Amino acid sequence: MNKRWSIDKIKEFVEKNSDSKLLTTEYHGFSQKLLFKCACGNNFEKTFKKFKDNKQRKCEVCQPPKASR
Ligand SMILES: [Zn+2]
């Protein structure tokens, strides 16, 4: 059974599991890019799947995409 995510649950997840904040106010599915605000003040876009499963929870400045680990 697929877990259903709503924008409220995502927002809660983001606040509990990262220092970032969710700026997007509507959620349409895993392929949608959501807009986040990083703790450093930068905004960044990412799908929720990447945010959650790949632990990409910061902007590209704080967490460069090509990090070797
Ligand atoms: Zn940042």
N, CA, C, O and the ligand as a Tripos MOL2 file, in Angstrom:
@<TRIPOS>MOLECULE
protein
  277   275    70     0     0
PROTEIN
NO_CHARGES

@<TRIPOS>ATOM
      1 N           0.8350   -1.1980    0.0000 N.3       1 MET1
      2 CA          0.0000    0.0000    0.0000 C.3       1 MET1
      3 C           0.8730    1.2530    0.0000 C.2       1 MET1
      4 O           1.8080    1.3900    0.7890 O.2       1 MET1
      5 N           0.5430    2.1290   -0.8840 N.am      2 ASN2
      6 CA          1.3280    3.3580   -0.9660 C.3       2 ASN2
      7 C           1.0020    4.3040    0.1830 C.2       2 ASN2
      8 O          -0.1520    4.4930    0.5690 O.2       2 ASN2
      9 N           2.0420    4.8680    0.6910 N.am      3 LYS3
     10 CA          1.8340    5.8700    1.7190 C.3       3 LYS3
     11 C           1.4110    7.1710    1.0480 C.2       3 LYS3
     12 O           2.0660    7.6540    0.1240 O.2       3 LYS3
     13 N           0.3360    7.7130    1.5160 N.am      4 ARG4
     14 CA         -0.1530    8.9490    0.9240 C.3       4 ARG4
     15 C           0.4200   10.1450    1.6670 C.2       4 ARG4
     16 O           0.2950   10.2650    2.8850 O.2       4 ARG4
     17 N           1.0380   11.0070    0.9170 N.am      5 TRP5
     18 CA          1.5870   12.2080    1.5300 C.3       5 TRP5
     19 C           0.7190   13.4090    1.1710 C.2       5 TRP5
     20 O           0.3120   13.5730    0.0200 O.2       5 TRP5
     21 N           0.4520   14.2150    2.1310 N.am      6 SER6
     22 CA         -0.2310   15.4750    1.8530 C.3       6 SER6
     23 C           0.7690   16.5860    2.1250 C.2       6 SER6
     24 O           1.8170   16.3660    2.7340 O.2       6 SER6
     25 N           0.4350   17.7550    1.6740 N.am      7 ILE7
     26 CA          1.3690   18.8720    1.8630 C.3       7 ILE7
     27 C           1.6010   19.1310    3.3570 C.2       7 ILE7
     28 O           2.6940   19.5360    3.7540 O.2       7 ILE7
     29 N           0.5890   18.9020    4.1730 N.am      8 ASP8
     30 CA          0.7540   19.1070    5.6160 C.3       8 ASP8
     31 C           1.7110   18.0830    6.2260 C.2       8 ASP8
     32 O           2.5290   18.4160    7.0840 O.2       8 ASP8
     33 N           1.5970   16.8330    5.7730 N.am      9 LYS9
     34 CA          2.4890   15.7950    6.2980 C.3       9 LYS9
     35 C           3.9200   16.0280    5.8380 C.2       9 LYS9
     36 O           4.8750   15.8010    6.5810 O.2       9 LYS9
     37 N           4.0460   16.4830    4.6060 N.am     10 ILE10
     38 CA          5.3820   16.7670    4.0920 C.3      10 ILE10
     39 C           6.0170   17.9050    4.8790 C.2      10 ILE10
     40 O           7.1900   17.8520    5.2500 O.2      10 ILE10
     41 N           5.2280   18.9160    5.1200 N.am     11 LYS11
     42 CA          5.7250   20.0680    5.8730 C.3      11 LYS11
     43 C           6.1900   19.6350    7.2670 C.2      11 LYS11
     44 O           7.2310   20.0720    7.7560 O.2      11 LYS11
     45 N           5.4030   18.7810    7.8810 N.am     12 GLU12
     46 CA          5.7470   18.2650    9.1990 C.3      12 GLU12
     47 C           7.0390   17.4470    9.1380 C.2      12 GLU12
     48 O           7.9180   17.5820    9.9900 O.2      12 GLU12
     49 N           7.1340   16.6000    8.1170 N.am     13 PHE13
     50 CA          8.3360   15.7790    7.9360 C.3      13 PHE13
     51 C           9.5620   16.6650    7.7660 C.2      13 PHE13
     52 O          10.6060   16.4270    8.3730 O.2      13 PHE13
     53 N           9.4210   17.6820    6.9380 N.am     14 VAL14
     54 CA         10.5380   18.5820    6.6600 C.3      14 VAL14
     55 C          10.9840   19.2810    7.9410 C.2      14 VAL14
     56 O          12.1790   19.4100    8.2090 O.2      14 VAL14
     57 N          10.0120   19.7280    8.7220 N.am     15 GLU15
     58 CA         10.3690   20.4620    9.9320 C.3      15 GLU15
     59 C          10.9920   19.5490   10.9940 C.2      15 GLU15
     60 O          11.8690   19.9670   11.7500 O.2      15 GLU15
     61 N          10.5280   18.3060   11.0360 N.am     16 LYS16
     62 CA         11.0600   17.3810   12.0460 C.3      16 LYS16
     63 C          12.4030   16.7830   11.6540 C.2      16 LYS16
     64 O          13.2280   16.4700   12.5130 O.2      16 LYS16
     65 N          12.6180   16.6260   10.3540 N.am     17 ASN17
     66 CA         13.7850   15.8670    9.9020 C.3      17 ASN17
     67 C          14.8690   16.6910    9.2330 C.2      17 ASN17
     68 O          15.8470   16.1360    8.7330 O.2      17 ASN17
     69 N          14.7130   17.9750    9.2170 N.am     18 SER18
     70 CA         15.7430   18.8000    8.5980 C.3      18 SER18
     71 C          15.7050   20.1990    9.1860 C.2      18 SER18
     72 O          14.8220   20.5450    9.9700 O.2      18 SER18
     73 N          16.6820   20.9870    8.7870 N.am     19 ASP19
     74 CA         16.7040   22.3940    9.1920 C.3      19 ASP19
     75 C          16.0500   23.2700    8.1370 C.2      19 ASP19
     76 O          15.9850   24.4910    8.2800 O.2      19 ASP19
     77 N          15.5670   22.6340    7.0780 N.am     20 SER20
     78 CA         14.9710   23.3840    5.9840 C.3      20 SER20
     79 C          13.4820   23.5860    6.2270 C.2      20 SER20
     80 O          12.8750   22.9450    7.0850 O.2      20 SER20
     81 N          12.9160   24.4960    5.4440 N.am     21 LYS21
     82 CA         11.4800   24.7250    5.5270 C.3      21 LYS21
     83 C          10.8500   24.5320    4.1670 C.2      21 LYS21
     84 O          11.4700   24.7880    3.1350 O.2      21 LYS21
     85 N           9.6330   24.0880    4.1790 N.am     22 LEU22
     86 CA          8.9140   23.8770    2.9300 C.3      22 LEU22
     87 C           8.1760   25.1610    2.5470 C.2      22 LEU22
     88 O           7.4230   25.7190    3.3450 O.2      22 LEU22
     89 N           8.4020   25.6150    1.3240 N.am     23 LEU23
     90 CA          7.7290   26.8270    0.8610 C.3      23 LEU23
     91 C           6.5460   26.5120   -0.0440 C.2      23 LEU23
     92 O           5.6010   27.2930   -0.1490 O.2      23 LEU23
     93 N           6.6140   25.3580   -0.6940 N.am     24 THR24
     94 CA          5.5220   24.9630   -1.5840 C.3      24 THR24
     95 C           4.2560   24.7020   -0.7680 C.2      24 THR24
     96 O           4.3260   24.1560    0.3330 O.2      24 THR24
     97 N           3.1170   25.0870   -1.3000 N.am     25 THR25
     98 CA          1.8750   24.9240   -0.5410 C.3      25 THR25
     99 C           0.9200   23.9050   -1.1620 C.2      25 THR25
    100 O          -0.1590   23.6550   -0.6260 O.2      25 THR25
    101 N           1.3180   23.3150   -2.2970 N.am     26 GLU26
    102 CA          0.4730   22.2750   -2.8930 C.3      26 GLU26
    103 C           1.3380   21.1000   -3.3060 C.2      26 GLU26
    104 O           2.4420   21.2750   -3.8220 O.2      26 GLU26
    105 N           0.8290   19.9110   -3.0740 N.am     27 TYR27
    106 CA          1.5830   18.7120   -3.4220 C.3      27 TYR27
    107 C           0.8050   17.8910   -4.4430 C.2      27 TYR27
    108 O          -0.3730   17.5860   -4.2520 O.2      27 TYR27
    109 N           1.4900   17.5380   -5.5340 N.am     28 HIS28
    110 CA          0.8060   16.8070   -6.6010 C.3      28 HIS28
    111 C           1.4010   15.4250   -6.8400 C.2      28 HIS28
    112 O           0.8660   14.6660   -7.6480 O.2      28 HIS28
    113 N           2.4670   15.0840   -6.1770 N.am     29 GLY29
    114 CA          3.0280   13.7500   -6.3800 C.3      29 GLY29
    115 C           4.5430   13.7470   -6.2740 C.2      29 GLY29
    116 O           5.1840   14.7950   -6.2070 O.2      29 GLY29
    117 N           5.1000   12.5360   -6.2590 N.am     30 PHE30
    118 CA          6.5310   12.3740   -6.0340 C.3      30 PHE30
    119 C           7.3860   13.0380   -7.1050 C.2      30 PHE30
    120 O           8.5310   13.4050   -6.8410 O.2      30 PHE30
    121 N           6.8500   13.1950   -8.3020 N.am     31 SER31
    122 CA          7.6790   13.7490   -9.3680 C.3      31 SER31
    123 C           7.6920   15.2730   -9.3490 C.2      31 SER31
    124 O           8.4410   15.9070  -10.0930 O.2      31 SER31
    125 N           6.8670   15.8460   -8.5030 N.am     32 GLN32
    126 CA          6.8070   17.3070   -8.4360 C.3      32 GLN32
    127 C           8.0210   17.8570   -7.6850 C.2      32 GLN32
    128 O           8.4440   17.3110   -6.6660 O.2      32 GLN32
    129 N           8.5630   18.9460   -8.2130 N.am     33 LYS33
    130 CA          9.6360   19.6040   -7.4720 C.3      33 LYS33
    131 C           9.0470   20.5470   -6.4420 C.2      33 LYS33
    132 O           8.2080   21.3920   -6.7550 O.2      33 LYS33
    133 N           9.5000   20.3890   -5.2170 N.am     34 LEU34
    134 CA          9.0220   21.2490   -4.1520 C.3      34 LEU34
    135 C          10.0730   22.3040   -3.8520 C.2      34 LEU34
    136 O          11.2700   22.0810   -4.0260 O.2      34 LEU34
    137 N           9.6080   23.4390   -3.4060 N.am     35 LEU35
    138 CA         10.5250   24.5250   -3.0800 C.3      35 LEU35
    139 C          10.7860   24.5540   -1.5800 C.2      35 LEU35
    140 O           9.8650   24.6140   -0.7660 O.2      35 LEU35
    141 N          12.0650   24.5090   -1.2430 N.am     36 PHE36
    142 CA         12.4610   24.5250    0.1650 C.3      36 PHE36
    143 C          13.2970   25.7600    0.4520 C.2      36 PHE36
    144 O          13.8890   26.3580   -0.4470 O.2      36 PHE36
    145 N          13.3300   26.1230    1.7150 N.am     37 LYS37
    146 CA         14.2480   27.1730    2.1450 C.3      37 LYS37
    147 C          15.2400   26.5390    3.0990 C.2      37 LYS37
    148 O          14.8630   25.9870    4.1330 O.2      37 LYS37
    149 N          16.5050   26.6260    2.7440 N.am     38 CYS38
    150 CA         17.5650   26.0410    3.5490 C.3      38 CYS38
    151 C          17.8170   26.8960    4.7970 C.2      38 CYS38
    152 O          17.4620   28.0740    4.8390 O.2      38 CYS38
    153 N          18.4310   26.2850    5.8020 N.am     39 ALA39
    154 CA         18.7470   27.0140    7.0290 C.3      39 ALA39
    155 C          19.6660   28.2020    6.7660 C.2      39 ALA39
    156 O          19.6630   29.1680    7.5280 O.2      39 ALA39
    157 N          20.4540   28.1360    5.6920 N.am     40 CYS40
    158 CA         21.3790   29.2160    5.3650 C.3      40 CYS40
    159 C          20.6640   30.3740    4.6660 C.2      40 CYS40
    160 O          21.2510   31.4410    4.4800 O.2      40 CYS40
    161 N          19.4100   30.1720    4.2810 N.am     41 GLY41
    162 CA         18.6470   31.2410    3.6560 C.3      41 GLY41
    163 C          18.4310   31.0670    2.1650 C.2      41 GLY41
    164 O          17.6220   31.7740    1.5640 O.2      41 GLY41
    165 N          19.1560   30.1220    1.5610 N.am     42 ASN42
    166 CA         18.9660   29.8540    0.1320 C.3      42 ASN42
    167 C          17.6800   29.0560   -0.0930 C.2      42 ASN42
    168 O          17.2790   28.2340    0.7310 O.2      42 ASN42
    169 N          17.0570   29.3240   -1.2270 N.am     43 ASN43
    170 CA         15.9450   28.4720   -1.6400 C.3      43 ASN43
    171 C          16.4680   27.3970   -2.5760 C.2      43 ASN43
    172 O          17.4030   27.6360   -3.3400 O.2      43 ASN43
    173 N          15.8730   26.2210   -2.5200 N.am     44 PHE44
    174 CA         16.2550   25.1730   -3.4620 C.3      44 PHE44
    175 C          15.0470   24.3130   -3.8050 C.2      44 PHE44
    176 O          14.0940   24.2000   -3.0340 O.2      44 PHE44
    177 N          15.1210   23.7120   -4.9910 N.am     45 GLU45
    178 CA         14.0350   22.8770   -5.4650 C.3      45 GLU45
    179 C          14.4600   21.4250   -5.4720 C.2      45 GLU45
    180 O          15.5870   21.0990   -5.8450 O.2      45 GLU45
    181 N          13.5680   20.5670   -5.0660 N.am     46 LYS46
    182 CA         13.8750   19.1450   -5.0300 C.3      46 LYS46
    183 C          12.5690   18.3710   -4.9830 C.2      46 LYS46
    184 O          11.5680   18.8620   -4.4610 O.2      46 LYS46
    185 N          12.5790   17.1660   -5.5260 N.am     47 THR47
    186 CA         11.3820   16.3410   -5.3400 C.3      47 THR47
    187 C          11.3950   15.8230   -3.9040 C.2      47 THR47
    188 O          12.4490   15.6970   -3.2810 O.2      47 THR47
    189 N          10.2020   15.5270   -3.3960 N.am     48 PHE48
    190 CA         10.1350   15.0450   -2.0210 C.3      48 PHE48
    191 C          10.8220   13.6940   -1.8860 C.2      48 PHE48
    192 O          11.3900   13.3720   -0.8420 O.2      48 PHE48
    193 N          10.7610   12.9070   -2.9580 N.am     49 LYS49
    194 CA         11.4190   11.6030   -2.9400 C.3      49 LYS49
    195 C          12.9220   11.7470   -2.6870 C.2      49 LYS49
    196 O          13.4980   11.0290   -1.8700 O.2      49 LYS49
    197 N          13.5370   12.6750   -3.3930 N.am     50 LYS50
    198 CA         14.9710   12.9060   -3.1820 C.3      50 LYS50
    199 C          15.2350   13.4440   -1.7910 C.2      50 LYS50
    200 O          16.1820   13.0410   -1.1150 O.2      50 LYS50
    201 N          14.3920   14.3470   -1.3880 N.am     51 PHE51
    202 CA         14.5550   14.9390   -0.0660 C.3      51 PHE51
    203 C          14.5110   13.8540    1.0050 C.2      51 PHE51
    204 O          15.3530   13.8130    1.9030 O.2      51 PHE51
    205 N          13.5340   12.9940    0.8980 N.am     52 LYS52
    206 CA         13.3090   11.9760    1.9250 C.3      52 LYS52
    207 C          14.2510   10.7710    1.7480 C.2      52 LYS52
    208 O          14.9640   10.4020    2.6810 O.2      52 LYS52
    209 N          14.2530   10.1660    0.5610 N.am     53 ASP53
    210 CA         14.9840    8.9110    0.3640 C.3      53 ASP53
    211 C          16.4740    9.1110    0.1540 C.2      53 ASP53
    212 O          17.2770    8.2870    0.5920 O.2      53 ASP53
    213 N          16.8520   10.1860   -0.5050 N.am     54 ASN54
    214 CA         18.2780   10.4100   -0.7680 C.3      54 ASN54
    215 C          18.9140   11.3460    0.2510 C.2      54 ASN54
    216 O          20.0830   11.7140    0.1350 O.2      54 ASN54
    217 N          18.1340   11.7170    1.2340 N.am     55 LYS55
    218 CA         18.6040   12.5870    2.2990 C.3      55 LYS55
    219 C          19.2130   13.8950    1.7690 C.2      55 LYS55
    220 O          20.1800   14.4140    2.3280 O.2      55 LYS55
    221 N          18.6420   14.4040    0.7060 N.am     56 GLN56
    222 CA         19.0980   15.6940    0.1760 C.3      56 GLN56
    223 C          18.2510   16.7800    0.8130 C.2      56 GLN56
    224 O          17.2670   17.2460    0.2390 O.2      56 GLN56
    225 N          18.6500   17.1680    1.9990 N.am     57 ARG57
    226 CA         17.7740   18.0250    2.7980 C.3      57 ARG57
    227 C          18.3130   19.4300    2.9780 C.2      57 ARG57
    228 O          17.8310   20.1950    3.8140 O.2      57 ARG57
    229 N          19.3230   19.7600    2.1810 N.am     58 LYS58
    230 CA         19.8570   21.1190    2.2390 C.3      58 LYS58
    231 C          20.0650   21.6360    0.8340 C.2      58 LYS58
    232 O          19.9370   20.8940   -0.1390 O.2      58 LYS58
    233 N          20.3900   22.9240    0.7320 N.am     59 CYS59
    234 CA         20.6280   23.4860   -0.5930 C.3      59 CYS59
    235 C          21.9660   22.9760   -1.1260 C.2      59 CYS59
    236 O          22.7340   22.3360   -0.4080 O.2      59 CYS59
    237 N          22.2250   23.2710   -2.3900 N.am     60 GLU60
    238 CA         23.4380   22.7400   -3.0140 C.3      60 GLU60
    239 C          24.7170   23.3800   -2.4700 C.2      60 GLU60
    240 O          25.8100   22.8500   -2.6650 O.2      60 GLU60
    241 N          24.5800   24.4960   -1.8010 N.am     61 VAL61
    242 CA         25.7520   25.1240   -1.1860 C.3      61 VAL61
    243 C          26.1420   24.3690    0.0840 C.2      61 VAL61
    244 O          27.3180   24.0810    0.3100 O.2      61 VAL61
    245 N          25.1500   24.0540    0.9030 N.am     62 CYS62
    246 CA         25.4140   23.3510    2.1580 C.3      62 CYS62
    247 C          25.6660   21.8540    1.9270 C.2      62 CYS62
    248 O          26.3950   21.2110    2.6820 O.2      62 CYS62
    249 N          25.0590   21.3250    0.8860 N.am     63 GLN63
    250 CA         25.1830   19.8940    0.6070 C.3      63 GLN63
    251 C          25.3700   19.7080   -0.9060 C.2      63 GLN63
    252 O          24.4120   19.4260   -1.6250 O.2      63 GLN63
    253 N          26.6090   19.8670   -1.3780 N.am     64 PRO64
    254 CA         26.8660   19.7840   -2.8150 C.3      64 PRO64
    255 C          26.4440   18.4380   -3.3730 C.2      64 PRO64
    256 O          26.6990   17.4080   -2.7500 O.2      64 PRO64
    257 N          25.8000   18.4230   -4.5400 N.am     65 PRO65
    258 CA         25.2630   17.1800   -5.1170 C.3      65 PRO65
    259 C          26.3310   16.1660   -5.4630 C.2      65 PRO65
    260 O          26.0380   14.9740   -5.5450 O.2      65 PRO65
    261 N          27.5650   16.6060   -5.6680 N.am     66 LYS66
    262 CA         28.6160   15.6590   -6.0580 C.3      66 LYS66
    263 C          29.4800   15.2040   -4.8980 C.2      66 LYS66
    264 O          30.5840   14.6990   -5.1050 O.2      66 LYS66
    265 N          28.9930   15.3750   -3.6900 N.am     67 ALA67
    266 CA         29.7450   14.9120   -2.5310 C.3      67 ALA67
    267 C          30.0910   13.4420   -2.6940 C.2      67 ALA67
    268 O          29.2440   12.6470   -3.1030 O.2      67 ALA67
    269 N          31.3110   13.0760   -2.3830 N.am     68 SER68
    270 CA         31.7740   11.7360   -2.6880 C.3      68 SER68
    271 C          31.1140   10.6800   -1.8070 C.2      68 SER68
    272 O          31.0910    9.5050   -2.1730 O.2      68 SER68
    273 N          30.5930   11.0650   -0.6870 N.am     69 ARG69
    274 CA         29.9080   10.0710    0.1190 C.3      69 ARG69
    275 C          28.4350   10.3800    0.1610 C.2      69 ARG69
    276 O          27.6700    9.6540    0.7960 O.2      69 ARG69
    277 ZN         22.0860   26.0490    2.5020 Zn       70 ZN70
@<TRIPOS>BOND
     1     1     2 1
     2     2     3 1
     3     3     4 2
     4     3     5 am
     5     5     6 1
     6     6     7 1
     7     7     8 2
     8     7     9 am
     9     9    10 1
    10    10    11 1
    11    11    12 2
    12    11    13 am
    13    13    14 1
    14    14    15 1
    15    15    16 2
    16    15    17 am
    17    17    18 1
    18    18    19 1
    19    19    20 2
    20    19    21 am
    21    21    22 1
    22    22    23 1
    23    23    24 2
    24    23    25 am
    25    25    26 1
    26    26    27 1
    27    27    28 2
    28    27    29 am
    29    29    30 1
    30    30    31 1
    31    31    32 2
    32    31    33 am
    33    33    34 1
    34    34    35 1
    35    35    36 2
    36    35    37 am
    37    37    38 1
    38    38    39 1
    39    39    40 2
    40    39    41 am
    41    41    42 1
    42    42    43 1
    43    43    44 2
    44    43    45 am
    45    45    46 1
    46    46    47 1
    47    47    48 2
    48    47    49 am
    49    49    50 1
    50    50    51 1
    51    51    52 2
    52    51    53 am
    53    53    54 1
    54    54    55 1
    55    55    56 2
    56    55    57 am
    57    57    58 1
    58    58    59 1
    59    59    60 2
    60    59    61 am
    61    61    62 1
    62    62    63 1
    63    63    64 2
    64    63    65 am
    65    65    66 1
    66    66    67 1
    67    67    68 2
    68    67    69 am
    69    69    70 1
    70    70    71 1
    71    71    72 2
    72    71    73 am
    73    73    74 1
    74    74    75 1
    75    75    76 2
    76    75    77 am
    77    77    78 1
    78    78    79 1
    79    79    80 2
    80    79    81 am
    81    81    82 1
    82    82    83 1
    83    83    84 2
    84    83    85 am
    85    85    86 1
    86    86    87 1
    87    87    88 2
    88    87    89 am
    89    89    90 1
    90    90    91 1
    91    91    92 2
    92    91    93 am
    93    93    94 1
    94    94    95 1
    95    95    96 2
    96    95    97 am
    97    97    98 1
    98    98    99 1
    99    99   100 2
   100    99   101 am
   101   101   102 1
   102   102   103 1
   103   103   104 2
   104   103   105 am
   105   105   106 1
   106   106   107 1
   107   107   108 2
   108   107   109 am
   109   109   110 1
   110   110   111 1
   111   111   112 2
   112   111   113 am
   113   113   114 1
   114   114   115 1
   115   115   116 2
   116   115   117 am
   117   117   118 1
   118   118   119 1
   119   119   120 2
   120   119   121 am
   121   121   122 1
   122   122   123 1
   123   123   124 2
   124   123   125 am
   125   125   126 1
   126   126   127 1
   127   127   128 2
   128   127   129 am
   129   129   130 1
   130   130   131 1
   131   131   132 2
   132   131   133 am
   133   133   134 1
   134   134   135 1
   135   135   136 2
   136   135   137 am
   137   137   138 1
   138   138   139 1
   139   139   140 2
   140   139   141 am
   141   141   142 1
   142   142   143 1
   143   143   144 2
   144   143   145 am
   145   145   146 1
   146   146   147 1
   147   147   148 2
   148   147   149 am
   149   149   150 1
   150   150   151 1
   151   151   152 2
   152   151   153 am
   153   153   154 1
   154   154   155 1
   155   155   156 2
   156   155   157 am
   157   157   158 1
   158   158   159 1
   159   159   160 2
   160   159   161 am
   161   161   162 1
   162   162   163 1
   163   163   164 2
   164   163   165 am
   165   165   166 1
   166   166   167 1
   167   167   168 2
   168   167   169 am
   169   169   170 1
   170   170   171 1
   171   171   172 2
   172   171   173 am
   173   173   174 1
   174   174   175 1
   175   175   176 2
   176   175   177 am
   177   177   178 1
   178   178   179 1
   179   179   180 2
   180   179   181 am
   181   181   182 1
   182   182   183 1
   183   183   184 2
   184   183   185 am
   185   185   186 1
   186   186   187 1
   187   187   188 2
   188   187   189 am
   189   189   190 1
   190   190   191 1
   191   191   192 2
   192   191   193 am
   193   193   194 1
   194   194   195 1
   195   195   196 2
   196   195   197 am
   197   197   198 1
   198   198   199 1
   199   199   200 2
   200   199   201 am
   201   201   202 1
   202   202   203 1
   203   203   204 2
   204   203   205 am
   205   205   206 1
   206   206   207 1
   207   207   208 2
   208   207   209 am
   209   209   210 1
   210   210   211 1
   211   211   212 2
   212   211   213 am
   213   213   214 1
   214   214   215 1
   215   215   216 2
   216   215   217 am
   217   217   218 1
   218   218   219 1
   219   219   220 2
   220   219   221 am
   221   221   222 1
   222   222   223 1
   223   223   224 2
   224   223   225 am
   225   225   226 1
   226   226   227 1
   227   227   228 2
   228   227   229 am
   229   229   230 1
   230   230   231 1
   231   231   232 2
   232   231   233 am
   233   233   234 1
   234   234   235 1
   235   235   236 2
   236   235   237 am
   237   237   238 1
   238   238   239 1
   239   239   240 2
   240   239   241 am
   241   241   242 1
   242   242   243 1
   243   243   244 2
   244   243   245 am
   245   245   246 1
   246   246   247 1
   247   247   248 2
   248   247   249 am
   249   249   250 1
   250   250   251 1
   251   251   252 2
   252   251   253 am
   253   253   254 1
   254   254   255 1
   255   255   256 2
   256   255   257 am
   257   257   258 1
   258   258   259 1
   259   259   260 2
   260   259   261 am
   261   261   262 1
   262   262   263 1
   263   263   264 2
   264   263   265 am
   265   265   266 1
   266   266   267 1
   267   267   268 2
   268   267   269 am
   269   269   270 1
   270   270   271 1
   271   271   272 2
   272   271   273 am
   273   273   274 1
   274   274   275 1
   275   275   276 2
@<TRIPOS>SUBSTRUCTURE
     1 MET1         2 RESIDUE 1 A MET
     2 ASN2         6 RESIDUE 1 A ASN
     3 LYS3        10 RESIDUE 1 A LYS
     4 ARG4        14 RESIDUE 1 A ARG
     5 TRP5        18 RESIDUE 1 A TRP
     6 SER6        22 RESIDUE 1 A SER
     7 ILE7        26 RESIDUE 1 A ILE
     8 ASP8        30 RESIDUE 1 A ASP
     9 LYS9        34 RESIDUE 1 A LYS
    10 ILE10       38 RESIDUE 1 A ILE
    11 LYS11       42 RESIDUE 1 A LYS
    12 GLU12       46 RESIDUE 1 A GLU
    13 PHE13       50 RESIDUE 1 A PHE
    14 VAL14       54 RESIDUE 1 A VAL
    15 GLU15       58 RESIDUE 1 A GLU
    16 LYS16       62 RESIDUE 1 A LYS
    17 ASN17       66 RESIDUE 1 A ASN
    18 SER18       70 RESIDUE 1 A SER
    19 ASP19       74 RESIDUE 1 A ASP
    20 SER20       78 RESIDUE 1 A SER
    21 LYS21       82 RESIDUE 1 A LYS
    22 LEU22       86 RESIDUE 1 A LEU
    23 LEU23       90 RESIDUE 1 A LEU
    24 THR24       94 RESIDUE 1 A THR
    25 THR25       98 RESIDUE 1 A THR
    26 GLU26      102 RESIDUE 1 A GLU
    27 TYR27      106 RESIDUE 1 A TYR
    28 HIS28      110 RESIDUE 1 A HIS
    29 GLY29      114 RESIDUE 1 A GLY
    30 PHE30      118 RESIDUE 1 A PHE
    31 SER31      122 RESIDUE 1 A SER
    32 GLN32      126 RESIDUE 1 A GLN
    33 LYS33      130 RESIDUE 1 A LYS
    34 LEU34      134 RESIDUE 1 A LEU
    35 LEU35      138 RESIDUE 1 A LEU
    36 PHE36      142 RESIDUE 1 A PHE
    37 LYS37      146 RESIDUE 1 A LYS
    38 CYS38      150 RESIDUE 1 A CYS
    39 ALA39      154 RESIDUE 1 A ALA
    40 CYS40      158 RESIDUE 1 A CYS
    41 GLY41      162 RESIDUE 1 A GLY
    42 ASN42      166 RESIDUE 1 A ASN
    43 ASN43      170 RESIDUE 1 A ASN
    44 PHE44      174 RESIDUE 1 A PHE
    45 GLU45      178 RESIDUE 1 A GLU
    46 LYS46      182 RESIDUE 1 A LYS
    47 THR47      186 RESIDUE 1 A THR
    48 PHE48      190 RESIDUE 1 A PHE
    49 LYS49      194 RESIDUE 1 A LYS
    50 LYS50      198 RESIDUE 1 A LYS
    51 PHE51      202 RESIDUE 1 A PHE
    52 LYS52      206 RESIDUE 1 A LYS
    53 ASP53      210 RESIDUE 1 A ASP
    54 ASN54      214 RESIDUE 1 A ASN
    55 LYS55      218 RESIDUE 1 A LYS
    56 GLN56      222 RESIDUE 1 A GLN
    57 ARG57      226 RESIDUE 1 A ARG
    58 LYS58      230 RESIDUE 1 A LYS
    59 CYS59      234 RESIDUE 1 A CYS
    60 GLU60      238 RESIDUE 1 A GLU
    61 VAL61      242 RESIDUE 1 A VAL
    62 CYS62      246 RESIDUE 1 A CYS
    63 GLN63      250 RESIDUE 1 A GLN
    64 PRO64      254 RESIDUE 1 A PRO
    65 PRO65      258 RESIDUE 1 A PRO
    66 LYS66      262 RESIDUE 1 A LYS
    67 ALA67      266 RESIDUE 1 A ALA
    68 SER68      270 RESIDUE 1 A SER
    69 ARG69      274 RESIDUE 1 A ARG
    70 ZN70       277 GROUP 0 **** ****
